[in-house]
C-alpha cells in the first residue's frame, strides 16, 4: 500500500510526498530522507516507518520532542489518517492512498486565505491521543496535561504573512524609510495600505470568522514598522524583561517569574527586522561578521541580540526594561528593597563623596539602584557617565553622557570603556559614574578614585561584598598590567569606601542584602565591616521572602567626620538594640 505525507511549514504551501514501504529519518541533517531545515528541529529528530500496511513514528531522542495529537510521545506510536504530528513548528500527516486522496502541492501560496481555512483547522484539530505501540504509559496516564496546538494560531500567522508580503509588494518600505518621507507620512501610508488590503480580503469573504480586523491591522503594522509582538509588552509596566527565543517563542518576566507569552513572530526575517530597527538608529550593526550586539531602546531599556550562526534556534532578543517612572526612596521602601535607615546612610555616603560600588548578580537591580543613588548627588556637581549602552537617567542639570563604540565593518574604530574612563579625567568631572566595570577599565576607575575624583559610582557583578574584592583584583589583571597582588589590594582598599550588595530573592523580589564599609588593608587582607545585613526569616503563605535589613552594630569610620561636612545622622540608626524586636 502506498502512503502520502503532507508537510506544512509555517508561511509556506503544504508539500505532499509519496512514500513507499521503508524507514524514513526526519530531521535537519543532510543524511535525513525527510529534511526540515529549521533550527527547532534536531539533526536526527524522528523515524517514520511504513511497513505491513501501517505507519509508525518514533522520537530519536530529539531536543524538542515529537508530539502526536498534542501529546509528547515516549515510545513508537502507530498513526492513523487523523493523526497530526508536530515536529518543531511543522505539522505532518500521513495518509494511506486507499482511504484519502492527497491534494497536489501548489506551486505558490494563495494570494489571500481561503474560506476553507477554518474548515481545515477544524479537520486538523487534535484527536484523542493514539495508543503507543506496546504497553508504555502515555503522558496523560503520568498525570501530564498535554499541550493542545491551536490551529487558529497557525491560520492567523499565515494570514499575517500573506498580507505582509502583499504590503511589501505595494510599498517599497526600505526606500520610503531612507527617503525624506516624514515618520508621520510613512506611518499614515503604511496603515492606509494595510487597511486597504484587509478590506479587500473581507470583501471577498476570505477572512475567517473570529479574527478582529483592527487588531490584525495593528499587529501587521507593528511587525512591518515597529517591534512586532513586543510593542504590547513594552507598553505593559508590569513586565520587566522580554526574551525572544527564535520566531516561535517569546517569554516575559512578570512579578519576578518567567512565563511563556504565547506570542510569535511570522518568521525569522521578522525577528531580524525588529533587531535591525533597534540597532540602526544608534549606529550599531549586526550581521554574520558581528552576530551579536548590545543596544538600547529610546526609553533606555537594555537590548541584547544574537543571531545565526551563533544562535542555533534563530535570532534571539533579550530586553531588560526600565520603569518609565523614576523610582524614589519611598518606592524602594514600599518594595521592601531597603529601609529608611539604610537610605539615610547611603545618602550621607553620597554627600560625603564616598566611592560606592553597587554589586549583585544578573538581574538583581544594580543599575536601578545606581540610578537612585545618583539622585543624592548635588545639582552643583559636574557628572560624567560612561556606559556600553546608555541606560542611566540622571536628572541633574550638569551631566555629560559617554557611550563606548563597537568596531566598524572592517573591525576598526572601536572605543572601549577603558579609553572613555581615561578621557573623562581630562573633562574636569566632580563625579565619574561607570555603568559597569567588567574588564581592564577597573584599574583606570580605581586610579581615578585615588586621584581626587571622590564620590564616583559603578557596578560590579559579584555574589557578596567579599567577592567584590576578588572580582576587582581579577579585572585589574585583565588590564594587562603585571601588578603584584598586594599593590592591587592597596589600590582597592584606598579607592573603595562602600559596597552595596543587592540580591534577587527566590520570590523574584530585589533586596539590598549588605551595606559594607571597606576599612583598609591589614597585611594581605582587605578589612571590611558590614553596617547593614538582610536577615531572612522564611517565607509567608504566598511564598514571599520575609525578613528585614538590620544594622549590625558597627559604626562607620567616617561617622566622626560628619560634623565637619555639616552633616548629621542619628547614631541609633546603627544600633540594633534600638530597633524593635526582630520577628
Helices and strands as residue ranges (DSSP letters): E 3-8, E 15-19, E 22-27, E 34-35, E 46-51, E 54-59, E 67-68, E 71-72, E 77-79, E 85-87, E 90-96, H 117-123, H 151-170, H 173-178, H 183-203, H 213-225, H 230-235, E 239-245, E 250-254, E 257-260, H 268-279, G 280-282, E 292-296, E 302-306, E 316-320, H 329-335, H 340-351, E 356-360, H 366-374, E 383-387, E 399-403, H 417-424, E 431-434, H 441-449, E 457-461, H 465-477, H 485-495, E 498-504, E 510-522, E 525-539, E 545-551, G 559-561, G 563-565, G 571-574, G 576-578
